[in-house]
Amino acid sequence: MQPRIDSPALSVEGAHSALLRLAKSTTRAGVPETTRKLVELRASQINGCSVCVDMHTRELQALGEPDTRILMVSAWRESVYFNDAERAALALTEAATRLADRPDPVPDEVWNEAARHYDEPQLAALVLMIASINAWNRINATTRQISGDWVAQYIEPAVEAA
C-alpha cells in the first residue's frame, strides 16, 4: 500500500507546526495525559485512521497503560476498565466526531456528563483535542498515509525524550 500523496501536514509549509501547536496548547488545561490519548485513539478508530490508531496505541503503551484497556477503547461502553471521567470524555469524543449521525450531534446529556467531570478550561481543551485529532484523521485517511515504520520512528524517540 502506498499513500496517495505525501502528507499535506508535512508538505504544506507551516501546517505541521500549526497542528502540533494546537495540540500542545490543550495540554495546559489539566486533562490527564491518559485521557487525552484515549480520546485520540477513540476518534482515530471511528475515522479509520491507521496512522493515528497505531500512534496513540503506542503512546498509551508508553504511558504504561495495560493492553486490556487499550484493546477495550472501541467497546468502552461495555467495559469495566474506564472510570466515569474517562467515559464522559469518550462519549464527548464520539458525539463530536460523529456530528452528522444524529439531529442533535452533541446532546445535553453527553455535554452535561462531561461537565460533571471537567471544569470549563478542561472542557474547552477536550473540544480542541477532539477537533485536532479529527483534523489529523481526515488528513491521514484521505491521503491514505501509512502506519508502521514511520509511526515507530516518530513515537519511539519522543517517548525516549520524555
PyMOL commands that set and color helices and strands:
alter all, ss='L'
color gray80, all
select helices_A, chain A and resi 8-11+15-29+33-47+50-62+67-71+73-78+84-97+99-101+108-117+120-143+149-161
alter helices_A, ss='H'
color red, helices_A
deselect
rebuild
show_as cartoon
